[in-house]
Amino acid sequence: MRLANHWKDYEIIDSSRGLKLERWSDIYLLRPDPQVIWDRGDLLEKYPYIHAYYHRSNRGGGYWENLRDTKESWNIQYRNLTFHIKQMGFKHTGLFPEQAVNWDFMMEKIESRRTPVRVLNLFAYTGGATVACLSKGASVVHVDASRGMVDWAKENVSLSGFRDASVRFLVDDVVKFVKREIRRGNRYDAIIMDPPSYGRGANGEVWDIERDLDSLIQLCVQLLSDSPLFFLINSYTSGLSTEVVNNLFRLHFKDFSGTFETEEIGLPIREQGLILPCGITGRYLFDEE
């Protein structure tokens, strides 16, 4: 288990009855989490200072209830990175704090490379990984099918002070974009992907991780430079085990020299001394020539 335990502006305070109480800077949110199957009392009664509570609907989705006066949006920081946060549909806030373990990995590896690093970030969401890579001088191509998420990523890049950094934002279907990049002969030193279980591309293209992940990785291998640095796959798909991702690395990277490992990532729960699992991350680190 890799722990995202270096946060100052974020923490999980407590958990019970399918809910987690989080602090986002000075805002306290109560959100559902299916991993919290234990009962340690009513968090609403225990913590009267909660600002907002996301109610899950039995019919899917849900809604936010603001229990106290709260901000519509606010910023939080991780190291020298700044992110814009707000209440979204389906309990989201625009950031997955557990991904800090991957940001640290990316920043360390990019900083260790003495030559410029070109990064491709696929299913890039609001740009956490993009901002992290830019912070260490990499150039980044950021691809997501949602214009709203790409606009949000641009805001995060600007908030972090990297407006003049080398970054290209694209609203596009990931698979179609990768195929075009192969035809164009473009190459990348590092590739990051955070594919959803299911999704739709910019023009309604359907993505199914069980059907499409294998072929996407096969395509992405063709985009790697002559001196690749790393390849990172993140997944929140419950049925995708760590060994499945390791098998994909074994199949597609057999012609490369390097090491790989896939593990769960998680966040500490302060009051209980527990760890909340938050998906898996696979990393292939290529040997330096």
Contacts in CASP RR format, 6 or more apart in sequence:
PFRMAT RR
TARGET T0000
AUTHOR 0000-0000-0000
METHOD contacts of the structure
MODEL  1
MRLANHWKDYEIIDSSRGLKLERWSDIYLLRPDPQVIWDRGDLLEKYPYI
HAYYHRSNRGGGYWENLRDTKESWNIQYRNLTFHIKQMGFKHTGLFPEQA
VNWDFMMEKIESRRTPVRVLNLFAYTGGATVACLSKGASVVHVDASRGMV
DWAKENVSLSGFRDASVRFLVDDVVKFVKREIRRGNRYDAIIMDPPSYGR
GANGEVWDIERDLDSLIQLCVQLLSDSPLFFLINSYTSGLSTEVVNNLFR
LHFKDFSGTFETEEIGLPIREQGLILPCGITGRYLFDEE
1 263 0 8 1.000
1 264 0 8 1.000
1 265 0 8 1.000
1 266 0 8 1.000
1 275 0 8 1.000
1 277 0 8 1.000
2 101 0 8 1.000
2 263 0 8 1.000
2 264 0 8 1.000
2 265 0 8 1.000
2 266 0 8 1.000
2 281 0 8 1.000
3 101 0 8 1.000
3 265 0 8 1.000
3 266 0 8 1.000
3 267 0 8 1.000
3 268 0 8 1.000
3 275 0 8 1.000
4 97 0 8 1.000
4 98 0 8 1.000
4 99 0 8 1.000
4 100 0 8 1.000
4 101 0 8 1.000
4 265 0 8 1.000
4 266 0 8 1.000
4 267 0 8 1.000
5 267 0 8 1.000
5 268 0 8 1.000
6 78 0 8 1.000
6 79 0 8 1.000
6 100 0 8 1.000
6 104 0 8 1.000
7 78 0 8 1.000
7 97 0 8 1.000
7 100 0 8 1.000
8 77 0 8 1.000
8 78 0 8 1.000
9 24 0 8 1.000
9 25 0 8 1.000
9 76 0 8 1.000
9 77 0 8 1.000
9 78 0 8 1.000
10 22 0 8 1.000
10 23 0 8 1.000
10 24 0 8 1.000
10 25 0 8 1.000
10 76 0 8 1.000
10 78 0 8 1.000
10 97 0 8 1.000
11 22 0 8 1.000
11 23 0 8 1.000
11 268 0 8 1.000
11 270 0 8 1.000
12 20 0 8 1.000
12 21 0 8 1.000
12 22 0 8 1.000
12 267 0 8 1.000
12 268 0 8 1.000
12 269 0 8 1.000
12 270 0 8 1.000
12 276 0 8 1.000
13 21 0 8 1.000
13 22 0 8 1.000
13 23 0 8 1.000
13 28 0 8 1.000
13 47 0 8 1.000
13 269 0 8 1.000
13 270 0 8 1.000
13 271 0 8 1.000
14 20 0 8 1.000
14 21 0 8 1.000
14 40 0 8 1.000
14 43 0 8 1.000
14 46 0 8 1.000
14 47 0 8 1.000
14 269 0 8 1.000
14 270 0 8 1.000
14 271 0 8 1.000
14 272 0 8 1.000
15 21 0 8 1.000
15 33 0 8 1.000
15 36 0 8 1.000
15 38 0 8 1.000
15 40 0 8 1.000
15 43 0 8 1.000
15 269 0 8 1.000
15 272 0 8 1.000
15 274 0 8 1.000
15 276 0 8 1.000
16 36 0 8 1.000
16 38 0 8 1.000
16 39 0 8 1.000
16 40 0 8 1.000
16 41 0 8 1.000
16 42 0 8 1.000
16 43 0 8 1.000
17 36 0 8 1.000
17 39 0 8 1.000
17 40 0 8 1.000
17 41 0 8 1.000
17 42 0 8 1.000
17 43 0 8 1.000
18 32 0 8 1.000
18 33 0 8 1.000
18 34 0 8 1.000
18 36 0 8 1.000
18 37 0 8 1.000
19 30 0 8 1.000
19 31 0 8 1.000
19 32 0 8 1.000
19 33 0 8 1.000
19 36 0 8 1.000
19 43 0 8 1.000
20 30 0 8 1.000
20 31 0 8 1.000
20 32 0 8 1.000
20 33 0 8 1.000
20 36 0 8 1.000
20 269 0 8 1.000
20 276 0 8 1.000
21 28 0 8 1.000
21 29 0 8 1.000
21 30 0 8 1.000
21 43 0 8 1.000
21 47 0 8 1.000
21 50 0 8 1.000
22 28 0 8 1.000
22 29 0 8 1.000
22 30 0 8 1.000
22 31 0 8 1.000
24 74 0 8 1.000
24 76 0 8 1.000
24 85 0 8 1.000
24 93 0 8 1.000
25 74 0 8 1.000
25 75 0 8 1.000
25 76 0 8 1.000
25 85 0 8 1.000
27 51 0 8 1.000
27 52 0 8 1.000
27 70 0 8 1.000
27 71 0 8 1.000
27 74 0 8 1.000
27 85 0 8 1.000
28 47 0 8 1.000
28 49 0 8 1.000
28 50 0 8 1.000
28 51 0 8 1.000
28 52 0 8 1.000
29 50 0 8 1.000
29 51 0 8 1.000
29 52 0 8 1.000
29 53 0 8 1.000
29 54 0 8 1.000
29 87 0 8 1.000
29 93 0 8 1.000
30 43 0 8 1.000
30 44 0 8 1.000
30 47 0 8 1.000
30 50 0 8 1.000
30 52 0 8 1.000
30 53 0 8 1.000
30 54 0 8 1.000
31 54 0 8 1.000
31 91 0 8 1.000
32 54 0 8 1.000
32 56 0 8 1.000
32 91 0 8 1.000
33 276 0 8 1.000
35 276 0 8 1.000
35 277 0 8 1.000
35 278 0 8 1.000
36 276 0 8 1.000
40 272 0 8 1.000
43 50 0 8 1.000
44 50 0 8 1.000
44 53 0 8 1.000
49 68 0 8 1.000
50 67 0 8 1.000
50 68 0 8 1.000
51 66 0 8 1.000
51 67 0 8 1.000
51 68 0 8 1.000
51 70 0 8 1.000
52 64 0 8 1.000
52 65 0 8 1.000
52 66 0 8 1.000
52 67 0 8 1.000
52 68 0 8 1.000
52 70 0 8 1.000
52 87 0 8 1.000
53 64 0 8 1.000
53 65 0 8 1.000
53 67 0 8 1.000
54 62 0 8 1.000
54 63 0 8 1.000
54 64 0 8 1.000
54 65 0 8 1.000
54 87 0 8 1.000
54 91 0 8 1.000
55 62 0 8 1.000
55 63 0 8 1.000
55 64 0 8 1.000
55 65 0 8 1.000
56 62 0 8 1.000
56 91 0 8 1.000
57 63 0 8 1.000
61 89 0 8 1.000
61 90 0 8 1.000
61 91 0 8 1.000
62 89 0 8 1.000
62 90 0 8 1.000
62 91 0 8 1.000
64 87 0 8 1.000
64 89 0 8 1.000
72 86 0 8 1.000
72 87 0 8 1.000
73 84 0 8 1.000
73 85 0 8 1.000
73 86 0 8 1.000
74 84 0 8 1.000
74 85 0 8 1.000
74 86 0 8 1.000
75 82 0 8 1.000
75 83 0 8 1.000
75 84 0 8 1.000
75 85 0 8 1.000
75 159 0 8 1.000
76 82 0 8 1.000
76 83 0 8 1.000
76 85 0 8 1.000
76 95 0 8 1.000
77 83 0 8 1.000
78 97 0 8 1.000
78 100 0 8 1.000
78 103 0 8 1.000
79 135 0 8 1.000
80 135 0 8 1.000
80 160 0 8 1.000
81 103 0 8 1.000
81 128 0 8 1.000
81 131 0 8 1.000
81 132 0 8 1.000
81 135 0 8 1.000
81 156 0 8 1.000
81 160 0 8 1.000
82 131 0 8 1.000
82 156 0 8 1.000
82 159 0 8 1.000
82 160 0 8 1.000
82 161 0 8 1.000
83 94 0 8 1.000
83 95 0 8 1.000
83 126 0 8 1.000
83 128 0 8 1.000
83 131 0 8 1.000
83 156 0 8 1.000
83 159 0 8 1.000
83 160 0 8 1.000
84 94 0 8 1.000
84 126 0 8 1.000
84 152 0 8 1.000
84 155 0 8 1.000
84 156 0 8 1.000
84 159 0 8 1.000
85 93 0 8 1.000
85 94 0 8 1.000
85 95 0 8 1.000
86 93 0 8 1.000
86 94 0 8 1.000
87 93 0 8 1.000
88 94 0 8 1.000
94 125 0 8 1.000
94 126 0 8 1.000
94 152 0 8 1.000
95 126 0 8 1.000
95 128 0 8 1.000
96 278 0 8 1.000
97 267 0 8 1.000
98 265 0 8 1.000
98 266 0 8 1.000
98 267 0 8 1.000
98 278 0 8 1.000
98 279 0 8 1.000
99 128 0 8 1.000
99 129 0 8 1.000
99 234 0 8 1.000
99 265 0 8 1.000
101 265 0 8 1.000
101 266 0 8 1.000
101 281 0 8 1.000
102 129 0 8 1.000
102 132 0 8 1.000
102 192 0 8 1.000
102 232 0 8 1.000
102 234 0 8 1.000
102 265 0 8 1.000
102 281 0 8 1.000
103 128 0 8 1.000
103 129 0 8 1.000
103 131 0 8 1.000
103 132 0 8 1.000
105 230 0 8 1.000
105 232 0 8 1.000
105 283 0 8 1.000
106 119 0 8 1.000
106 129 0 8 1.000
106 132 0 8 1.000
106 133 0 8 1.000
106 136 0 8 1.000
106 190 0 8 1.000
106 192 0 8 1.000
106 230 0 8 1.000
106 232 0 8 1.000
107 132 0 8 1.000
107 133 0 8 1.000
107 135 0 8 1.000
107 136 0 8 1.000
109 190 0 8 1.000
109 229 0 8 1.000
109 230 0 8 1.000
109 285 0 8 1.000
110 117 0 8 1.000
110 119 0 8 1.000
110 133 0 8 1.000
110 136 0 8 1.000
110 137 0 8 1.000
110 138 0 8 1.000
110 190 0 8 1.000
110 229 0 8 1.000
111 136 0 8 1.000
113 189 0 8 1.000
113 229 0 8 1.000
115 227 0 8 1.000
116 137 0 8 1.000
116 138 0 8 1.000
116 139 0 8 1.000
117 133 0 8 1.000
117 136 0 8 1.000
117 137 0 8 1.000
117 138 0 8 1.000
117 139 0 8 1.000
117 189 0 8 1.000
117 190 0 8 1.000
117 229 0 8 1.000
118 138 0 8 1.000
118 139 0 8 1.000
118 140 0 8 1.000
118 141 0 8 1.000
118 187 0 8 1.000
118 188 0 8 1.000
118 189 0 8 1.000
118 190 0 8 1.000
118 225 0 8 1.000
119 130 0 8 1.000
119 133 0 8 1.000
119 138 0 8 1.000
119 139 0 8 1.000
119 140 0 8 1.000
119 141 0 8 1.000
119 188 0 8 1.000
119 189 0 8 1.000
119 190 0 8 1.000
119 191 0 8 1.000
119 192 0 8 1.000
120 140 0 8 1.000
120 141 0 8 1.000
120 143 0 8 1.000
120 181 0 8 1.000
120 188 0 8 1.000
120 190 0 8 1.000
120 191 0 8 1.000
120 192 0 8 1.000
120 220 0 8 1.000
120 223 0 8 1.000
121 127 0 8 1.000
121 129 0 8 1.000
121 130 0 8 1.000
121 133 0 8 1.000
121 140 0 8 1.000
121 141 0 8 1.000
121 142 0 8 1.000
121 143 0 8 1.000
121 192 0 8 1.000
121 193 0 8 1.000
122 143 0 8 1.000
122 174 0 8 1.000
122 177 0 8 1.000
122 178 0 8 1.000
122 191 0 8 1.000
122 192 0 8 1.000
122 193 0 8 1.000
122 194 0 8 1.000
122 195 0 8 1.000
122 220 0 8 1.000
123 143 0 8 1.000
123 144 0 8 1.000
123 174 0 8 1.000
123 193 0 8 1.000
123 194 0 8 1.000
123 195 0 8 1.000
123 196 0 8 1.000
124 130 0 8 1.000
124 142 0 8 1.000
124 143 0 8 1.000
124 144 0 8 1.000
124 149 0 8 1.000
124 150 0 8 1.000
124 153 0 8 1.000
124 192 0 8 1.000
124 194 0 8 1.000
125 144 0 8 1.000
125 149 0 8 1.000
125 153 0 8 1.000
125 194 0 8 1.000
126 149 0 8 1.000
126 152 0 8 1.000
126 153 0 8 1.000
126 156 0 8 1.000
127 142 0 8 1.000
127 152 0 8 1.000
127 153 0 8 1.000
127 156 0 8 1.000
127 157 0 8 1.000
128 153 0 8 1.000
128 156 0 8 1.000
129 192 0 8 1.000
129 194 0 8 1.000
130 140 0 8 1.000
130 142 0 8 1.000
130 153 0 8 1.000
130 156 0 8 1.000
130 157 0 8 1.000
130 167 0 8 1.000
131 153 0 8 1.000
131 156 0 8 1.000
131 157 0 8 1.000
131 160 0 8 1.000
131 162 0 8 1.000
133 140 0 8 1.000
133 190 0 8 1.000
133 192 0 8 1.000
134 140 0 8 1.000
134 157 0 8 1.000
134 160 0 8 1.000
134 162 0 8 1.000
134 165 0 8 1.000
134 166 0 8 1.000
134 167 0 8 1.000
135 160 0 8 1.000
135 162 0 8 1.000
137 165 0 8 1.000
137 166 0 8 1.000
138 166 0 8 1.000
138 190 0 8 1.000
139 165 0 8 1.000
139 166 0 8 1.000
139 167 0 8 1.000
140 165 0 8 1.000
140 166 0 8 1.000
140 167 0 8 1.000
140 168 0 8 1.000
141 167 0 8 1.000
141 168 0 8 1.000
141 170 0 8 1.000
141 188 0 8 1.000
142 150 0 8 1.000
142 153 0 8 1.000
142 167 0 8 1.000
142 168 0 8 1.000
142 169 0 8 1.000
142 170 0 8 1.000
143 170 0 8 1.000
143 172 0 8 1.000
143 174 0 8 1.000
143 177 0 8 1.000
144 150 0 8 1.000
144 153 0 8 1.000
144 170 0 8 1.000
144 171 0 8 1.000
144 172 0 8 1.000
145 171 0 8 1.000
145 172 0 8 1.000
145 173 0 8 1.000
145 174 0 8 1.000
145 199 0 8 1.000
145 200 0 8 1.000
145 201 0 8 1.000
145 202 0 8 1.000
145 205 0 8 1.000
146 171 0 8 1.000
147 171 0 8 1.000
147 202 0 8 1.000
150 169 0 8 1.000
150 170 0 8 1.000
150 171 0 8 1.000
153 169 0 8 1.000
154 169 0 8 1.000
157 163 0 8 1.000
157 165 0 8 1.000
157 167 0 8 1.000
170 177 0 8 1.000
171 202 0 8 1.000
172 201 0 8 1.000
172 202 0 8 1.000
173 201 0 8 1.000
173 202 0 8 1.000
173 203 0 8 1.000
173 204 0 8 1.000
173 205 0 8 1.000
174 193 0 8 1.000
174 195 0 8 1.000
174 201 0 8 1.000
174 207 0 8 1.000
174 216 0 8 1.000
175 205 0 8 1.000
175 207 0 8 1.000
175 212 0 8 1.000
175 215 0 8 1.000
175 216 0 8 1.000
175 219 0 8 1.000
176 205 0 8 1.000
178 216 0 8 1.000
178 219 0 8 1.000
178 220 0 8 1.000
178 223 0 8 1.000
179 219 0 8 1.000
181 223 0 8 1.000
182 219 0 8 1.000
182 222 0 8 1.000
182 223 0 8 1.000
186 223 0 8 1.000
187 223 0 8 1.000
187 224 0 8 1.000
187 225 0 8 1.000
187 226 0 8 1.000
188 223 0 8 1.000
188 224 0 8 1.000
188 225 0 8 1.000
188 228 0 8 1.000
189 224 0 8 1.000
189 225 0 8 1.000
189 227 0 8 1.000
189 228 0 8 1.000
189 229 0 8 1.000
190 228 0 8 1.000
190 229 0 8 1.000
190 230 0 8 1.000
190 231 0 8 1.000
190 232 0 8 1.000
191 220 0 8 1.000
191 223 0 8 1.000
191 224 0 8 1.000
191 231 0 8 1.000
191 232 0 8 1.000
192 232 0 8 1.000
192 234 0 8 1.000
193 216 0 8 1.000
193 220 0 8 1.000
193 232 0 8 1.000
193 233 0 8 1.000
193 234 0 8 1.000
194 233 0 8 1.000
194 234 0 8 1.000
194 235 0 8 1.000
195 207 0 8 1.000
195 209 0 8 1.000
195 212 0 8 1.000
195 213 0 8 1.000
195 216 0 8 1.000
195 233 0 8 1.000
195 235 0 8 1.000
196 207 0 8 1.000
196 209 0 8 1.000
196 236 0 8 1.000
196 237 0 8 1.000
197 208 0 8 1.000
197 209 0 8 1.000
197 236 0 8 1.000
197 237 0 8 1.000
198 206 0 8 1.000
198 207 0 8 1.000
198 208 0 8 1.000
198 209 0 8 1.000
199 206 0 8 1.000
199 207 0 8 1.000
199 208 0 8 1.000
200 206 0 8 1.000
200 207 0 8 1.000
201 207 0 8 1.000
209 235 0 8 1.000
209 237 0 8 1.000
209 240 0 8 1.000
210 237 0 8 1.000
210 240 0 8 1.000
213 248 0 8 1.000
214 248 0 8 1.000
214 251 0 8 1.000
217 233 0 8 1.000
217 248 0 8 1.000
217 252 0 8 1.000
218 252 0 8 1.000
220 231 0 8 1.000
221 252 0 8 1.000
221 253 0 8 1.000
224 231 0 8 1.000
227 286 0 8 1.000
227 288 0 8 1.000
227 289 0 8 1.000
228 256 0 8 1.000
228 286 0 8 1.000
229 285 0 8 1.000
229 286 0 8 1.000
230 283 0 8 1.000
230 284 0 8 1.000
230 285 0 8 1.000
230 286 0 8 1.000
231 249 0 8 1.000
231 253 0 8 1.000
231 283 0 8 1.000
231 284 0 8 1.000
231 286 0 8 1.000
232 281 0 8 1.000
232 282 0 8 1.000
232 283 0 8 1.000
232 284 0 8 1.000
233 245 0 8 1.000
233 248 0 8 1.000
233 262 0 8 1.000
233 281 0 8 1.000
233 282 0 8 1.000
234 279 0 8 1.000
234 280 0 8 1.000
234 281 0 8 1.000
234 282 0 8 1.000
235 245 0 8 1.000
235 279 0 8 1.000
235 280 0 8 1.000
235 281 0 8 1.000
236 278 0 8 1.000
236 279 0 8 1.000
240 280 0 8 1.000
241 280 0 8 1.000
242 262 0 8 1.000
242 263 0 8 1.000
242 264 0 8 1.000
242 280 0 8 1.000
242 282 0 8 1.000
243 262 0 8 1.000
245 262 0 8 1.000
245 280 0 8 1.000
245 282 0 8 1.000
246 260 0 8 1.000
246 261 0 8 1.000
246 262 0 8 1.000
246 282 0 8 1.000
249 260 0 8 1.000
249 262 0 8 1.000
249 282 0 8 1.000
249 284 0 8 1.000
253 260 0 8 1.000
253 284 0 8 1.000
256 284 0 8 1.000
256 286 0 8 1.000
257 286 0 8 1.000
257 287 0 8 1.000
258 284 0 8 1.000
258 285 0 8 1.000
258 286 0 8 1.000
258 287 0 8 1.000
259 284 0 8 1.000
259 285 0 8 1.000
259 287 0 8 1.000
260 282 0 8 1.000
260 283 0 8 1.000
260 284 0 8 1.000
260 285 0 8 1.000
261 282 0 8 1.000
261 283 0 8 1.000
262 280 0 8 1.000
262 281 0 8 1.000
262 282 0 8 1.000
262 283 0 8 1.000
263 280 0 8 1.000
263 281 0 8 1.000
263 282 0 8 1.000
264 277 0 8 1.000
264 278 0 8 1.000
264 279 0 8 1.000
264 280 0 8 1.000
265 277 0 8 1.000
265 278 0 8 1.000
265 279 0 8 1.000
265 280 0 8 1.000
265 281 0 8 1.000
266 275 0 8 1.000
266 276 0 8 1.000
266 277 0 8 1.000
266 278 0 8 1.000
266 279 0 8 1.000
267 275 0 8 1.000
267 276 0 8 1.000
267 278 0 8 1.000
268 274 0 8 1.000
268 275 0 8 1.000
268 276 0 8 1.000
269 275 0 8 1.000
269 276 0 8 1.000
END
